[in-house]
Structure formats: C-alpha cells, structure tokens
Amino acid sequence: MQLQLKAQHDTVPDAVQAYAEKRFGVSAGWTLYGLRHYAATKLAEQSVLGTQAIMGHRSLATTQGYLHQNIEHARATQRSAGVLESVLVNARSRRQRAKSLIRGR
C-alpha cells in the first residue's frame, strides 16, 4: 500500500486510520502532523535536546513549537524539583555560612 499525501496537514487515509485505531487505540481524525507533535512531546519528556536532534531542527525554539504541555509530567517534575531545590538551597546556605566564618563575620 502506497500513501500519497499532498500536504503534511492532510488527514490519514481511512485504511491507515482504522489500523491505527485497532492496533494502537488512537482516536479517529488524527493527522501525520498531529502525530509528529505527539511524538515530539513524548520524546521531550526524556530530553528536549535529543528531541531537537531527532526532529532535525537547528533551533530549539522550533522544537519547542511542537511541544504540548503534559500536566502529569509537569507535576512529577515539579515534585522532583521541590526535593532538589531544598537540597540546593541548603548547600548554598552552608557555603555562604562557611564563607562568612572564613571572613570572620
């Protein structure tokens, strides 16, 4: 089966759409362009720079245009960052206290 789409925004042929729904559980009405956005978003959860390289973009801004916020991933990142932030703040405070002790303040 040979697919010929005129533009990347064209909808996917019915046979391919039906196969994707049955095999992968995707909803009807998706486009190849939408699939590219979805793939970029999932890849970026691991590495935005890696996603940029895979997509062949020279500019990170171009890659960011493909990304859609995943609320659950953002919340998990925020929880992780909260723990890291407390560690970094405590380390910074310890360094500042040590410097002031060295200076005699």
VENSULTA-V659264 format. One record per helix or strand. SS is the DSSP state (@ for helix, = for strand). FROM is the first residue (numbers start at 1). TO is the last residue. If there is no record, write none. Layout:
BEGIN
SS	FROM	TO
SS	FROM	TO
END
This chain:
BEGIN
=	11	11
@	14	24
=	31	31
@	32	44
@	48	55
@	60	64
@	71	103
END
